[in-house]
Each structure stands twice: as C-alpha cells, then as structure tokens.
Amino acid sequence: MWICARIELVINPLEQIKIMSKRKYSPKVKFQIILETIQSDKKQAEIARAYDVDSKLLSRWKSDFLSSGHLIFESGKIKTGNGKQITDLENIIGKQAIEIALLKKFLGHYKSR
C-alpha cells in the first residue's frame, strides 16, 4: 500500500512582498539606458532585457525624456532641485551671523559695565 501525501509549496507572505517590490533606478542609470536605446541599433526589448527593465517602463522613460529633454536648456544651465534650498539655507546662515554679531556686541556692552 502506497500512501501519497500532497505537498504544497507555502510561500512566506513577506517573501511575496519582496518579490513584488519596485526597483529604484537612479537618474544616471535611466539616462544611460535611454541613451543606449536611442543610439544603439539593438531593439528596445533587447536593451530592456539586458538591464532587467520592463520594456513598457523603458518606453515610458524614453517618451518622458524625448518630451521634456528640452527643459535642460531652458535657463541656459542644468537645473538642480537643490538651488532654492541652498538659497534658503544661505539666508538662514546670514541671519544667524547677524544675530551672533549682535549678541556679541550686547555681551561686550554688559561686560564693560
């Protein structure tokens, strides 16, 4: 007599989440892949497979790049998202320097009494 047991593959729910998580690509990597797609004689699907990127995602990156690539040249220089933040921080530092100078002046005034 043979006893057959049914074996089920149970996957941990946390492992499923890891499998389905999105990959993050840096802007430099995206730009490199898009340039290769535009300049190369290879098919877009081949490049997508080489970089392990979904071909639909690569198509979206390419269309976004082609539709908004001109923005790089709008102001005559490459825009960085940190420009406003740097200006704000410089203003804060300037205000703090003035406050420190005033406090030193007042402390010096009170010490001389």
N, C-alpha and C positions, 0 to 999 in steps of 0.2 A: 504494500500500500504506500502510495506516494502522497505526501502532504505538500501542497503548494501554498506558499504564503504570498500574499500580494504585497509587494514592496512599493511604497510611494515615496517619491522624492519630495521632501519637505524643505522648502527654502525659507530661511530666516527672513522675516519682513524687513529687517534692517539691511540685509544684503540686497533685497529688491530695490530699496531706496538708493543704495549706492550705484546700482546698475543704471537706474533711471535718472541719476543726477546729471545736470548740464555741465558740459565742459566750458571753461572760460579760455578764450584766446586773447592774447594781448593785441593791442592795435598794431604793433610791429609785425606780428605773425600774420595777422589778417592782411596787412598791406603787402607783405611778401607773397602770400598765396594769390592775392588778386593780381599782382604784377605778373606772376608766373602764368596765371590764367590768360591775361591779355597778350603777353609777349610770346608765349610758347605755341608751338604747333600741336601740342598734345590736346586731346579733348578735355573738356571741363570735368567730365566724370572721372577720367584717369587721374587728374590732379587732385580731385576730391578724395579719391581712394588713397593716393599717395600720402596725403596729410591726415587721413582718417577724419574727414569732414563730410557731412551730408551734402550732396550735390545741390539740394534746394537751398540750403544755408549759404553755400558758396555763390549761388546765383543771386541771392538777396544782397550779399556783401558787394558783389560786383556791380549790381544795379544801383545800390546806395552810393558806391564810390563814383560811378560814372555820372550820377545825377547831382552829387554835391561836392565833387572834387574841385570845382572852380572856387569854392569858398576859401581855399588855401590862399588864393591870390587876391582876394577881395581888398584887404587892407595893405597889401604890399609886403606883408610878413606873415609868417605862420602864427596863427593864434594859439595861445595856450590858455587853458581853463584857469590857470593859476594867476593870471595877470591882475585881476580885480582883487583877489585875495592878498596878493603881495602888496598892492597899493594900500589896502585897508590895514594890513599889519604895519606898514611903514608909517601910516598916520598915527596908529596907536603908539608906536615907539616914540614918535616925535612928541606926542602929548605927554607921555611918561617922562621923557627927558626934561621937558619944561617943568613938570611937577616936581621932579627931583631937584632941579636947579632952584626953584622957589623954596622948597623945604630946606635946602642947604642954606639959602640966604636967610630965612627966618630963624633957623637954628643958630647961625652965626650972630644974628642980631641979639638973640636972647642970651647967648653965652657971654657977650661983651658987657652986659649989664652988671 
